[in-house]
Structures are given as structure tokens and as C-alpha cells.
Amino acid sequence: MDEIICQSAKSIARAVRDKTISAVEVVEAHLRRIDEVNPALNAVVQLSGDRALSEARQADAALAGGDAVGPLHGVPMTIKDSLDTEGVVTTGGTKGRTGFVPEEDSTVVARLRGAGAILLGKTNTPEFTMAGETDNLVYGRTNNPYDLSRTPGGSSGGAAAIVASGGSPLDMGSDTGGSIRLPAHFCGIAGLKPNSWRVPRTGHIVPWGLGVFDSTTQNGPMARFVEDLALTLPIISGPDWRDPAIIDMTLQDPDKVDVSGLRVAFHTSNGIMDPTPETAKAVRAAARVLTDVGCSVEEERPQALEMLPYLSQIDEADGWAWLRRLMDKAGTTETHPWLQKMMDEPKVVPTDEFTALLERLDEYRSAMLSFMEGYDAILCPVAPFPAAPHGVTFEDANKFAFSYTSAYNHTGWPGAVVRGGTSPEGLPIGVQVVARPWREEIALALAARLESALGGWQRPSI
């Protein structure tokens, strides 16, 4: 039964449908694995074991009765604690919501459950998802399964840690500046930030409707295998008639993409913060793989990336007033030191400077779009370094480590991450594939080729 925790969600769903394994057996195996690794990781912060087993028995009965089943029938999943789950405490990592039990699922959770997935529990996140490390005053710190002294990243750090460890084949993260992609990189799994306006954010702790900040936050899947990102994306996509930004844009099939002839630009440094030699080596190895499968690969980077340090002022331009409103809504009066420090040192931007900042944002997006006219995808690092020791990821000299991912929150383009190498310390190194607007299938098809050639996820020793 141990091998089931290393399989893809797609393989598990097939095995359940074929009745070579029951949904109950699958759920039991993953609950045992969570029980085994979670004391060291602190990744799963709410466990719904009894409910999961009950739903698994119902799933097996439905299959035995010949009922129609969804693409995730009998597949267990965990869900980041920033997404509402009906009947299960959802804190968003903040003390004001310690006892908050949603009456309904967030849109993405409802869609996954409607497709047959079974909720095992909730995974840890920093407060309001606003940190690159996973720690909060409600549940404490989450550790990296490849080295417990290091961070799994944030804000989807709990999700990445438990998926990498085999406790769950699938989780749903959120990404405002890299919060899916960075933990995927730190924990050696696959993750996808979909295109902005693709997946509803209804029921997420950082909701839709934040004005200029609205387009940056996206919900997206995290798994050990790229095929599970492709399996899940169509399930969670499309209007829910509540999130006003979501567009009913056609999704294309990654399996039907002919990668030969695709034009790929790659860079190892974004000109803001240079990567470790091993990170650069992983990106170059990925570039060679794409050349070998027939892509036209050039070493080029968008010059507009140099604007990112200036654009980083946007989030705090109002002195974090938007975040304080979320705190008031949650009833939070005591915050984690990381969040408090950030809010105690706001850089309020006067109105005339703020409108100029918005103009620069549009200039950035235009320049990036002009660069992408010549390419189908960009290959680059996810971050300049692998998982860092706790407490130092984004301090001082590392404050622009998110620039490799936030670059594409500002454009809104889709980006996939897959493991591409290993650091001298034995830590995973991910590579990032960013595609043209609305072309997730390109990012996923190229990521699948890289996964096949470079090995993808490797089981940690925990």
C-alpha cells in the first residue's frame, strides 16, 4: 500500500475506477502517511479523517452501484487553509479566524469535490498568505521535508510540504507573488499559477475585488506530477458568477501541443538578483532538454524586468490599508511579527505618484508583451536559491527573491514549475516555464517534457 502515496492523482483515480483499489484504502493510506510525517512537518493543521473515510465509503458504494463518477472520484486532497472549506475550520493563518467554520466551500473546493475529490484536511499558510515562509500565531511553523531546518516557502508552504512527502497527491494553493511556484520549487513538486482571470477566487482569504491589486492573486493546483496540474485546471476554471473578473476563455489540451518549433527564451538571471550556480545550471540543463525536443531556444531576457523593484511599491502604496480592512473583517487584533513589521513600516505613496506608478505598470506590461511577441514561452529560475534556513528567506539582501515569480503576477501570464535539479545540500531546484497570455497548455506541455527528461519529483527521506 505504500506505493499508492507515490502515485499521481490521475493514476489513483484510474485505479479506483478500475476497482484495483478502493477509495477507502486510498484515503487510509494517505491518513497513515500524514500521521507519520506531520509531527515533523506541521503541514496539515486541520485533519478531517472521519469525514474523509465516510466520503470514501460513499465513493466506493457509488462506483459499485454503477453511478457516474467525476475525474477525481475517490482521490484524496488537502486544501490550503486560506480557502474556505464547509464544516472545517479555515483560519487563513490569522488569530481572528481561529474558530471560523465556513458554511460553504470556496468555489475551487466545491468544484474539486464535485469532481469526486475527498478532503483530508487543511494545510498551513502564513497570516493572510502574506509571507514567503509558512508560520503563523495559530498553528506555528511548517518545515521542509528535505531538511527540517529549512522553510518550505510560502504562502502555500504547508501544501507543498505534505504533497512532497506523500501525504496528499493534490492541493490547491494561491499565488499573489509566487506563493504556488516558490513552495513548489523549495519542495520539489509541480505547481501552476494559471492566467489571471481564469480561476475564481470566491472564498479565498485574499478575495476578488481589491482594485489595482485584484489581478495579481490566482488559485492554482499543486501536485507531484505535471499531469495532475493538467487534470485539475479544467475542473477549477471558468466563471462562478460571483468573481466579476473571471473570463470564460477556452482551455486547450497540453497533450495536443506539438512542442517542436515552439520558440523559447531563457535566462538564468533577471538582472535584479543573481541565482546560485546550481540554479543557473538547472535552467541551462532545462534549456538543453527543450532544444533536444525540437524547440527553438535563445538566451534572452526581457529588459522590462529591471522595472520590478519600482513596481513592488504598488502593494503597500496605500500604507497597507487594504490589508487592514481584511484584518478588521477577520477580527484580528494580534498579528505575526513578520506581518506586523511590514505594516509598521509602510511606504505610503501620494496620489500623484501612485497614478504615475500605475502608468509604469502598464508600460511594464506593454514592454513584456512586446518581448513575448517573438516567443511562445520563457524559461527561467523560480528563485535565486533553494530552500533557505527558517527566518532568512526574504530578509535584507534577499528581499527581491520573489522577483522571478512576481514578474508574472504583474503580467497575469500563466507559469508552471517543475523540479529541474538538486543543490549541493540535496535540496530541490525548480525551473519555471511561463507562457503567453491564456496559454497554460504551452507551459504545461513544456513542463511535462522537462519532468520526463530531468526526473521531476523525488521522494524525501522523511
C-alpha positions in Angstrom: 0.0 0.0 0.0 3.0 2.3 0.4 3.3 2.7 -3.3 -0.1 4.4 -3.6 1.2 7.5 -1.8 3.8 8.0 -4.5 1.4 7.8 -7.4 -0.2 10.7 -9.3 -3.8 11.8 -8.7 -4.6 10.7 -12.2 -3.2 7.2 -11.6 -5.1 6.9 -8.3 -8.4 8.0 -10.0 -7.9 5.3 -12.7 -7.1 2.6 -10.1 -10.3 3.5 -8.1 -12.4 3.4 -11.3 -10.9 0.1 -12.3 -11.5 -1.2 -8.8 -7.9 -2.4 -8.3 -8.0 -0.4 -5.1 -10.9 1.1 -3.1 -11.3 4.8 -2.2 -11.3 3.7 1.4 -7.9 2.1 1.0 -6.5 5.1 -0.7 -7.7 7.5 2.0 -6.5 5.2 4.7 -3.0 5.1 3.2 -2.8 8.9 3.0 -4.1 9.4 6.5 -1.4 7.0 7.8 1.2 8.9 5.9 0.0 12.2 7.3 0.2 10.6 10.8 3.7 9.5 10.1 5.2 12.7 8.7 3.1 15.6 10.1 4.6 15.7 13.6 7.9 16.7 12.0 6.4 18.9 9.2 3.4 20.6 10.8 2.0 20.9 7.3 -1.6 19.7 7.9 -3.2 21.9 10.5 -6.8 20.5 10.4 -7.5 16.8 9.8 -10.9 15.6 8.6 -10.1 11.9 8.8 -13.5 10.6 9.9 -15.3 12.6 7.2 -12.8 11.6 4.6 -13.4 7.9 5.3 -17.1 8.4 5.3 -16.9 10.1 1.9 -14.6 7.3 0.6 -17.1 4.7 1.6 -19.8 6.6 -0.3 -17.5 6.9 -3.3 -16.9 3.1 -3.3 -20.7 2.5 -3.0 -21.4 4.8 -5.9 -18.9 3.0 -8.1 -20.3 -0.4 -7.1 -23.8 0.9 -8.0 -22.7 2.0 -11.4 -23.2 5.7 -10.8 -21.4 8.2 -13.0 -18.2 9.4 -11.5 -16.1 12.5 -11.9 -12.4 12.7 -13.0 -11.2 12.8 -9.3 -13.5 10.2 -8.0 -12.0 8.8 -4.8 -8.9 10.9 -5.0 -7.8 12.4 -1.6 -6.7 16.0 -1.4 -5.6 18.6 1.1 -6.5 22.3 0.8 -4.5 25.4 1.8 -6.0 27.0 4.8 -6.6 30.3 3.0 -9.5 28.6 1.1 -12.9 28.2 2.7 -14.0 24.6 3.4 -17.5 23.9 4.5 -17.6 22.5 8.0 -13.8 22.6 8.5 -12.1 25.5 10.4 -10.5 27.9 8.0 -8.2 30.5 9.6 -6.2 32.0 6.8 -3.4 31.8 9.3 -4.8 34.7 11.4 -6.0 34.6 15.0 -9.2 36.5 14.3 -10.5 33.4 12.5 -9.3 30.7 14.9 -12.8 29.4 15.3 -14.2 30.3 11.8 -16.1 27.4 10.3 -17.4 28.3 6.8 -20.9 27.4 5.8 -19.9 26.7 2.2 -16.9 25.7 0.2 -14.8 28.2 -1.8 -15.5 27.9 -5.5 -12.4 25.8 -6.3 -13.0 23.4 -3.4 -16.6 22.9 -4.4 -15.6 22.1 -7.9 -12.9 19.7 -6.8 -15.3 17.9 -4.5 -17.9 17.9 -7.3 -15.4 16.1 -9.4 -15.1 13.4 -6.7 -12.1 14.5 -4.7 -12.1 13.8 -0.9 -10.9 16.4 1.6 -8.3 15.0 4.0 -7.6 18.3 5.8 -6.2 21.8 5.6 -2.6 22.9 5.1 -0.7 25.7 6.8 -0.2 29.2 5.4 1.3 32.4 6.7 -1.1 35.0 8.0 -3.3 36.3 5.2 -0.9 34.5 2.9 1.4 37.5 3.2 4.8 35.9 3.6 7.3 33.8 1.7 7.6 31.5 4.7 4.9 29.5 6.4 4.5 30.4 10.0 1.6 32.0 12.0 0.3 32.6 15.5 -2.4 30.0 15.2 -0.5 26.9 14.1 3.2 27.8 14.1 5.9 26.9 11.6 5.9 24.4 8.8 9.2 22.6 7.9 10.7 21.5 4.6 10.5 17.7 4.2 14.0 17.6 2.6 15.6 19.5 5.5 13.5 20.3 8.6 15.8 23.2 9.4 14.7 25.0 6.2 11.4 26.6 5.1 9.0 25.0 2.6 8.4 28.6 1.3 5.1 30.4 1.3 2.5 31.1 1.2 1.4 27.6 0.1 4.2 26.0 2.2 2.0 23.5 4.0 0.6 22.3 0.8 4.0 21.8 -0.8 5.4 20.1 2.2 2.7 17.5 2.5 2.4 16.8 -1.2 6.1 16.3 -1.5 6.0 13.9 1.4 3.3 11.7 0.0 0.6 12.7 2.5 -1.6 14.1 -0.3 -1.5 13.8 -4.1 -3.1 17.1 -4.7 -3.6 20.5 -3.0 -5.0 23.9 -4.0 -2.7 26.8 -3.5 -2.9 30.5 -4.1 -0.3 32.8 -5.7 -0.1 36.6 -5.3 3.7 37.0 -5.9 4.9 33.4 -6.2 3.1 31.6 -3.4 2.4 28.5 -5.5 5.6 28.5 -7.5 8.1 29.2 -4.8 7.0 26.4 -2.4 6.8 24.0 -5.4 10.4 24.9 -6.1 11.5 24.7 -2.5 9.8 21.3 -2.1 10.5 19.7 -5.5 6.9 19.4 -6.7 4.9 20.7 -9.6 2.7 23.8 -9.4 0.8 26.0 -11.7 -0.2 29.7 -11.5 -3.0 29.9 -14.0 -3.6 33.0 -16.1 -5.2 35.9 -14.3 -9.0 35.9 -14.7 -9.1 32.1 -15.3 -9.9 30.6 -11.8 -12.4 32.2 -9.4 -11.2 33.4 -6.0 -14.5 33.3 -4.2 -13.9 32.0 -0.7 -10.2 32.9 -0.5 -8.9 34.9 2.4 -7.5 37.5 -0.1 -10.6 37.8 -2.2 -11.6 39.3 -5.5 -12.4 43.0 -5.6 -9.1 44.6 -4.4 -9.0 47.2 -7.2 -5.5 47.6 -8.6 -4.3 44.5 -6.6 -7.1 42.3 -7.9 -5.4 40.7 -10.9 -2.3 39.5 -9.0 -3.9 36.7 -6.9 -4.7 33.4 -8.5 -5.7 30.0 -7.2 -4.0 27.0 -8.8 -3.1 23.3 -8.3 -0.1 21.8 -6.7 0.9 18.1 -7.2 3.9 15.9 -7.5 3.3 15.4 -11.3 2.6 17.8 -14.1 -0.2 15.5 -15.4 -2.2 16.3 -12.3 -2.0 20.1 -12.9 -3.4 19.4 -16.4 -6.1 17.2 -15.0 -7.2 19.7 -12.3 -7.1 23.0 -14.2 -10.3 22.4 -16.3 -12.1 21.4 -13.2 -11.5 24.7 -11.3 -11.6 27.1 -14.3 -14.4 29.3 -15.6 -16.9 31.8 -14.2 -18.7 31.2 -10.9 -20.9 34.3 -11.4 -19.5 35.8 -8.2 -15.9 36.7 -9.0 -16.5 39.5 -11.5 -13.1 39.3 -13.1 -13.3 35.7 -14.4 -13.5 35.2 -18.2 -14.9 32.2 -19.9 -11.8 31.6 -22.0 -11.2 28.3 -23.8 -8.7 25.9 -22.3 -6.6 23.9 -24.7 -5.2 20.4 -24.1 -1.4 20.1 -23.2 -1.4 16.6 -24.7 -2.2 18.0 -28.1 0.7 20.6 -28.1 3.4 19.9 -30.6 6.4 21.3 -28.8 8.7 21.1 -31.8 9.1 24.5 -33.2 8.0 26.4 -30.1 10.1 29.4 -29.5 11.6 29.7 -26.0 13.6 32.4 -24.5 15.6 31.6 -21.4 17.6 33.5 -18.8 19.4 32.4 -15.7 19.5 35.9 -14.1 16.7 38.6 -14.2 19.3 41.3 -13.7 17.9 42.1 -10.2 19.2 39.2 -8.1 21.7 36.6 -9.5 21.0 32.9 -8.8 23.2 30.3 -7.3 25.5 28.5 -9.8 23.4 25.3 -9.3 20.2 27.2 -10.1 21.7 28.6 -13.3 22.9 25.1 -14.1 19.4 23.7 -13.7 17.9 26.3 -16.0 20.6 25.6 -18.7 20.0 21.9 -18.4 16.3 22.5 -19.0 17.1 24.7 -22.0 19.1 21.8 -23.5 16.2 19.5 -23.0 13.8 21.8 -24.8 16.4 22.2 -27.6 16.5 18.4 -27.8 12.8 18.1 -28.2 12.8 20.5 -31.1 12.1 23.9 -29.5 13.9 26.9 -30.9 15.7 28.2 -27.7 17.5 31.5 -27.3 19.2 33.0 -24.3 17.3 36.3 -24.0 15.6 38.1 -21.1 13.0 40.9 -21.1 14.7 44.2 -20.3 11.5 45.3 -18.7 12.2 43.0 -15.7 14.5 45.8 -14.4 11.3 47.8 -13.6 10.2 45.3 -10.9 11.9 46.9 -7.8 10.0 50.1 -8.7 6.7 48.3 -9.2 7.0 46.5 -5.9 5.7 49.7 -4.2 2.2 49.0 -5.5 1.2 46.5 -2.8 1.9 49.0 0.0 1.1 52.2 -1.8 -1.9 52.8 0.5 0.0 52.1 3.6 -1.5 48.5 3.7 -4.9 50.0 4.3 -6.4 47.2 2.1 -4.8 44.6 4.4 -6.0 46.4 7.5 -9.5 46.1 6.1 -9.1 42.3 5.7 -7.8 42.2 9.4 -10.8 44.1 10.6 -13.2 41.8 8.7 -11.5 38.8 10.3 -11.5 40.3 13.7 -7.7 40.1 14.0 -6.0 42.3 16.6 -2.7 40.4 17.1 -0.5 39.7 14.1 2.6 37.6 13.4 5.8 39.6 13.9 6.6 39.4 10.1 3.3 40.9 9.2 3.4 43.5 12.0 6.9 44.6 10.9 5.7 45.0 7.4 2.7 47.1 8.4 4.7 49.2 10.9 6.9 50.4 8.1 4.5 51.3 5.3 5.7 53.4 2.3 2.6 55.4 1.6 2.6 56.8 -1.9 1.0 60.2 -2.6 -1.9 60.1 -5.1 0.1 61.8 -7.9 3.0 59.3 -7.5 0.5 56.4 -7.3 -1.1 57.3 -10.6 2.4 57.5 -12.1 3.1 54.1 -10.7 0.1 52.7 -12.4 1.2 54.2 -15.7 4.6 52.5 -15.2 2.8 49.2 -14.5 1.1 49.5 -17.9 4.4 50.4 -19.5 5.9 47.2 -18.0 3.0 45.1 -19.2 3.3 46.5 -22.7 7.1 46.0 -22.8 6.7 42.4 -21.6 4.0 41.7 -24.2 6.3 43.1 -27.0 9.1 40.8 -25.9 6.7 37.9 -25.9 5.7 38.6 -29.5 8.8 36.7 -30.5 8.4 33.7 -28.2 5.9 31.1 -27.0 7.4 30.7 -23.6 10.1 31.9 -21.2 12.2 29.5 -19.2 13.9 30.9 -16.0 14.6 30.3 -12.3 11.8 30.3 -9.8 14.0 31.9 -7.2 17.7 32.7 -6.9 18.3 29.9 -4.3 16.9 26.7 -3.0 15.0 26.4 0.3 16.7 28.7 2.9 17.0 28.3 6.7 14.0 29.4 8.6 13.7 33.1 9.1 16.0 34.4 6.4 14.3 33.8 3.0 13.3 37.4 2.2 15.3 39.4 4.7 17.6 42.3 3.7 19.7 41.2 0.7 17.1 38.6 -0.3 14.1 41.0 -0.4 13.9 40.7 -4.2 14.0 36.9 -4.3 10.3 36.9 -5.3 11.1 39.0 -8.4 11.4 35.9 -10.6 7.8 35.0 -9.9 6.1 38.3 -9.2 7.2 39.4 -12.7 4.4 37.3 -14.0 1.8 38.2 -11.4 2.1 41.7 -12.8 1.6 40.5 -16.4 -1.0 37.9 -15.4 0.5 35.2 -17.5 0.5 31.5 -16.6 3.5 29.8 -15.1 4.4 26.2 -14.3 7.1 24.9 -12.0 8.8 21.5 -12.1 11.8 20.1 -10.4 14.9 20.5 -12.6 17.9 19.8 -10.4 19.4 19.4 -6.9 21.5 21.7 -4.8 24.8 20.6 -3.2 22.8 20.3 0.1 20.5 17.8 -1.6 17.6 20.3 -1.9 15.3 20.5 -4.9 15.8 23.2 -7.5 12.8 24.0 -9.7 12.6 25.7 -13.0 9.8 28.0 -14.2 8.1 27.9 -17.6 6.0 31.0 -18.4 3.7 31.0 -21.4 1.9 33.7 -23.4 -1.4 35.0 -22.1 -4.1 32.3 -21.7 -1.7 29.6 -23.0 -1.5 27.3 -19.9 -1.3 24.3 -22.3 2.1 25.5 -23.6 3.5 25.9 -20.1 2.2 22.5 -19.0 3.4 20.7 -22.2 6.9 22.1 -21.8 6.9 21.4 -18.1 5.9 17.8 -18.8 8.9 17.4 -21.2 11.2 18.7 -18.5 9.8 16.5 -15.9 10.3 13.4 -18.1 13.9 14.3 -19.0 15.1 15.7 -15.7 13.3 13.3 -13.3 10.8 15.6 -11.6 9.7 14.9 -8.0 11.9 12.7 -5.9 10.7 11.3 -2.6 12.2 12.9 0.5 13.8 10.7 3.2 11.4 11.7 5.9 
